[in-house]
Amino acid sequence: MRRKNLLTLLLVVGVVLAPNLWVGAQEVSFKEYNVLIVQDLEVPKGSPAPSSAGSQMAEKAIYQIKRYSQKYNLFDIIVKEGEKESKGIPPGKKVLMIKGEIKEYTHPTVGRRIGRSFIPGGEWTGTATFAARYQFIDKESGKVIYETDLRTSSTGTNDTVDYAMDRNGEALAKLITKVKGK
């Protein structure tokens, strides 16, 4: 009987502690990275997003990350892949690359905008949304060290996909700041 109670206790402790240990093992830090290179996001075939949306989102992400980098000193260099600055990175710097794919690109419709004014509490009916999947890659090893999906929307007077993309870039900058430990 005592052996059975001990086994049950160990099983309960294992079930409680195992998820905490697993989460701790998956913690990622960008502290050692000095340089950030952002690639144009991929636009899947059949997506409602225009082909220029990937490049546009990369530029918006760089703008927002630079804003946060000035405030929290995140990276020494932040560039878009293919620019001349990305080729002149000093040796010895750890490089982090961001690669992404557009998952959602939704324009608000006129019907939704009209519905928003007639439906009580309908301020969310006219939203524009943007979502992307981001991969953070160590350039030296080529290994994906972190992946995340970010989805943002915009409502009211700013119900444009362009504004939702700005918010997505800001969400990406906040995520980097958090993972970098600032």
C-alpha positions as CSV (number, residue, x, y, z in Angstrom):
1,M,0.0,0.0,0.0
2,R,2.8,2.4,0.9
3,R,4.6,1.6,-2.3
4,K,1.5,2.4,-4.3
5,N,1.1,5.8,-2.6
6,L,4.7,6.6,-3.2
7,L,4.3,5.7,-6.9
8,T,1.2,7.8,-7.2
9,L,3.0,10.8,-5.5
10,L,5.9,10.5,-7.9
11,L,3.5,10.4,-10.9
12,V,1.7,13.5,-9.7
13,V,4.9,15.4,-9.1
14,G,6.2,14.3,-12.6
15,V,3.0,15.5,-14.3
16,V,3.2,18.9,-12.5
17,L,6.9,19.5,-13.0
18,A,7.4,18.1,-16.5
19,P,5.7,20.9,-18.5
20,N,7.7,23.5,-16.5
21,L,11.0,21.8,-17.3
22,W,10.0,21.4,-21.0
23,V,9.1,25.1,-21.3
24,G,12.3,26.1,-19.6
25,A,14.3,24.0,-22.1
26,Q,12.8,25.8,-25.0
27,E,13.6,29.3,-23.9
28,V,15.4,31.3,-26.6
29,S,17.5,34.4,-26.3
30,F,18.7,36.8,-29.0
31,K,21.2,38.4,-26.6
32,E,24.3,37.3,-28.4
33,Y,23.2,38.7,-31.8
34,N,24.6,42.0,-32.9
35,V,23.2,42.2,-36.5
36,L,19.6,41.7,-37.8
37,I,18.9,41.0,-41.5
38,V,15.2,41.0,-42.5
39,Q,14.2,39.2,-45.7
40,D,11.2,40.1,-47.8
41,L,8.2,38.0,-46.7
42,E,7.0,35.4,-49.1
43,V,3.5,35.9,-50.7
44,P,1.9,32.5,-51.3
45,K,0.2,31.9,-54.7
46,G,-3.5,32.6,-54.6
47,S,-3.2,35.0,-51.7
48,P,-5.2,38.2,-51.9
49,A,-2.0,40.1,-51.0
50,P,-0.3,41.9,-53.8
51,S,3.2,40.7,-54.8
52,S,4.7,43.9,-53.3
53,A,3.3,43.1,-49.8
54,G,6.3,41.0,-48.8
55,S,8.8,43.8,-49.5
56,Q,6.5,46.4,-47.9
57,M,6.1,44.3,-44.7
58,A,9.9,43.8,-44.5
59,E,10.4,47.6,-44.6
60,K,7.7,48.2,-42.0
61,A,9.3,45.6,-39.7
62,I,12.7,47.2,-40.1
63,Y,11.3,50.6,-39.3
64,Q,9.6,49.4,-36.1
65,I,12.6,47.3,-35.0
66,K,14.9,50.3,-35.5
67,R,12.6,52.4,-33.4
68,Y,12.8,49.8,-30.6
69,S,16.5,49.3,-31.1
70,Q,17.2,53.0,-30.6
71,K,15.3,52.9,-27.3
72,Y,16.6,49.6,-25.9
73,N,19.9,49.1,-27.8
74,L,18.9,45.8,-29.4
75,F,21.2,45.5,-32.4
76,D,24.2,47.3,-33.9
77,I,23.1,46.9,-37.5
78,I,19.5,46.4,-38.9
79,V,19.2,46.0,-42.6
80,K,17.1,44.4,-45.3
81,E,18.6,41.5,-47.2
82,G,20.1,42.5,-50.5
83,E,21.0,46.1,-49.5
84,K,24.6,47.1,-49.8
85,E,24.8,47.4,-46.0
86,S,24.0,43.7,-45.6
87,K,27.1,42.8,-47.6
88,G,29.5,44.9,-45.5
89,I,28.8,43.3,-42.1
90,P,32.1,43.2,-40.0
91,P,33.5,39.8,-39.2
92,G,32.9,38.5,-35.7
93,K,29.3,39.8,-35.5
94,K,26.6,37.3,-34.8
95,V,23.8,37.6,-37.4
96,L,20.1,36.9,-36.9
97,M,17.9,36.6,-39.9
98,I,14.1,37.0,-40.1
99,K,12.3,35.2,-42.8
100,G,8.5,35.2,-43.1
101,E,5.4,34.2,-45.0
102,I,2.2,36.1,-45.3
103,K,-0.7,34.1,-43.9
104,E,-3.6,36.5,-44.0
105,Y,-4.3,39.7,-45.8
106,T,-7.9,40.9,-45.5
107,H,-9.3,44.2,-46.6
108,P,-12.4,45.7,-44.8
109,T,-15.4,45.7,-47.1
110,V,-17.8,48.5,-47.6
111,G,-20.6,46.3,-46.2
112,R,-18.7,45.8,-43.0
113,R,-18.1,49.5,-42.7
114,I,-21.8,50.2,-43.1
115,G,-22.7,47.4,-40.7
116,R,-20.3,48.9,-38.1
117,S,-22.4,52.0,-37.9
118,F,-25.8,50.2,-37.6
119,I,-24.9,47.2,-35.4
120,P,-24.7,48.1,-31.7
121,G,-21.2,47.1,-30.6
122,G,-20.3,46.5,-34.2
123,E,-17.1,48.4,-34.2
124,W,-15.2,45.2,-34.9
125,T,-17.1,44.3,-38.1
126,G,-15.0,46.6,-40.4
127,T,-11.6,45.3,-39.5
128,A,-8.6,44.8,-41.8
129,T,-6.3,42.0,-40.8
130,F,-2.7,41.0,-41.5
131,A,-1.0,37.8,-40.3
132,A,2.4,36.4,-41.0
133,R,4.6,33.5,-39.8
134,Y,8.1,34.5,-38.9
135,Q,11.2,32.4,-38.5
136,F,14.3,33.6,-36.7
137,I,17.4,32.0,-38.2
138,D,21.0,31.9,-37.0
139,K,22.9,32.9,-40.2
140,E,26.1,31.0,-39.3
141,S,24.4,27.6,-38.8
142,G,21.3,28.2,-40.9
143,K,19.2,26.7,-38.0
144,V,15.8,28.1,-37.2
145,I,16.0,29.1,-33.5
146,Y,12.5,30.5,-33.1
147,E,9.2,30.6,-34.9
148,T,6.0,32.6,-34.3
149,D,2.8,33.7,-35.9
150,L,1.7,37.3,-35.5
151,R,-1.8,38.5,-36.4
152,T,-2.9,42.1,-36.1
153,S,-6.0,44.0,-37.1
154,S,-7.1,47.6,-37.5
155,T,-10.5,49.1,-36.9
156,G,-12.3,52.4,-36.9
157,T,-10.7,55.2,-38.9
158,N,-7.5,53.2,-39.4
159,D,-9.2,50.1,-40.9
160,T,-6.6,49.5,-43.6
161,V,-4.3,46.6,-44.2
162,D,-1.4,49.0,-44.4
163,Y,-2.1,50.1,-40.8
164,A,-2.5,46.4,-39.7
165,M,0.9,45.8,-41.2
166,D,2.4,48.7,-39.2
167,R,1.0,47.1,-36.1
168,N,2.4,43.7,-37.1
169,G,5.8,45.3,-37.4
170,E,5.4,46.8,-34.0
171,A,4.3,43.4,-32.6
172,L,7.5,41.9,-34.1
173,A,9.7,44.6,-32.6
174,K,8.0,44.0,-29.1
175,L,8.6,40.3,-29.4
176,I,12.3,40.8,-30.3
177,T,12.7,43.1,-27.4
178,K,11.1,40.6,-25.0
179,V,13.2,37.7,-26.3
180,K,16.3,39.8,-26.3
181,G,15.7,40.4,-22.6
182,K,15.4,44.1,-22.6
